[in-house]
Amino acid sequence: MSEIRHRVFVYGTLRSGGSNHHRMAGAVLVAPASVRGRLYRIDWYPGVVLDAESDAVVGEVYDVDGSMLAALDEYEGSEYRRVEATAALEDGNHVAALIWEWRLEVDEARRIESGDWLEAMPSQRSRSRKTSGGEDPRPPISGFAG
């Protein structure tokens, strides 16, 4: 019997081409997608606040196994809460997916109006664990390549 897979939506550095995409090794890309919400630059990483009345936040939907889901929970940490959201796939279909939503206060001046982290923050593209202030301060997570 195969292990249960979980559908997740990623919108920042974990996306294809993002500086931490290597952490998605072993995940299966379902499709480019979007969710309704507001995207913010928190620091060298983004946070999203879900809002059905807002514009689209650009990302990708992946299928992951239970161990990767646990590793993503650990990686995202206590600043985020894992919730279920509806993701609109590129082909127009909608799927339920887990997303890590920012749970702390946000600064509206740091909102990314385009909803696309990699477009707004080109310095975060494909740089392994680099940040504007140096290395990603979070340690690598067991079970992730990189």
N, C-alpha and C positions, 0 to 999 in steps of 0.2 A: 504494500500500500504506500502511495506516495505521501510525502509530508504536505501539510496544509500550506498553501501559498497565501500571501497577503498582498493586496494591492496598495501601493504607496504613491503619493504625489510629492515630487521634489521640485523646488523652485529657485534654488540659489546655487551655492558652490558645489552641490552634489549632482547638478545637471551635467549632461554630456558637454564636454568642453570647459567645465568648471574646475576650479583649482582643487576640489576635493572629490571629483568624480571617481577617482581610483577607489574610494570607499564603497562604491556600488558594484565592485567586482563580484560576479556571481548572480547579480540581479538580472532579470529579463525585462528589457524595454518593451512596454506594451505600445506606447505611442506618445508623441508630443501632445500636450494637453494644456488646459488652463482651468483655473478656479476663479470664483468671484471673491474679491477681497482687495485690501490695500497693502502694498509692499513698502517696506521701510528699510533704510540703511541703519542698522543698529550699531555696527562698528565695521569690521572688515567682512561681516556676514550680514545676511538679511533676516528680516522677520516679516511674517504676513499676519494680518488680522482679517479673518474671514468676514465677509459682508455681502449678502446676496444682492444688495443695491449698488455695489461698486463695480468698477471695471475689471477686466480680466488680469490675472496674474499668470504669467507664462511659466510653464514647467514641463515635466515629463511624468508619465505614469509607468511604474515598474511593478513586476511581481517579485516578491522576496520570500524567503523561507522564514521560519520562526526564529532561527538563530540570528539572521541578519536583522529582522525586526527588532529583536532585543538589543543588538549592537547599535542600531540607529537610535533607539531610545536613549541608550547610554551616551552616544555621541552628541545628540541634541541637548541633553541635560535638562536641568530644572527650569530654565528660562522659557522652555516650550512645553506645550501640552499636546499630546497626540489625540487628534479628533478625526471623525469621519466627515468627509466633504464630498460634494458631487463635482467630478472633473469632466469637462467637456473635451472629448478627444478631437483630434484634427479632422476626423472623418464625420464629425457631427453627432456621434453617439455620446452618451453620458454613462459614466461608471462611478460607483462608490469607491473612494480611495481614502486611505489614512494620510493625514498631513500633520506636520508639526507646526502648530500655531503659536505665535509669540504671545506670552501671557502677561507681560509686564507693560508698563506705560510706554507710549511711543511719542516721538517728537514729530509733529506734523511737518515741520520744516525739512525733515529728512525722508519725506515720502518720495517714492520713485513712481512718478506719474505714469510712465510707460508700462509698468508692471513687469518689466523684464530686467532681472538682475544682471545678466551677462551683457546686455546692451548698455545698461547704465554704468556698469563697473567693469570696463574691459580689462582692467588690471587683475581681475579675478579669474580670467580665462586661463585654463590649462597651466597653472603654476602650481607645482606640487607643494602643498602645505605652506605657501608663502602668503604673507599678509602685508598690508601697508606698514605694519609695525614689525615685520619679520616673520618668524615661523608661526604656524597655527599653534596656539598654546595648549590645545587639547591633545592628549597623547593619542597615537594610533590605537584603534580598537581591534582586539583579537577577532579573528575571523574575516578581517578585511585585508585585501592585498594592498601593498604600498608601504 
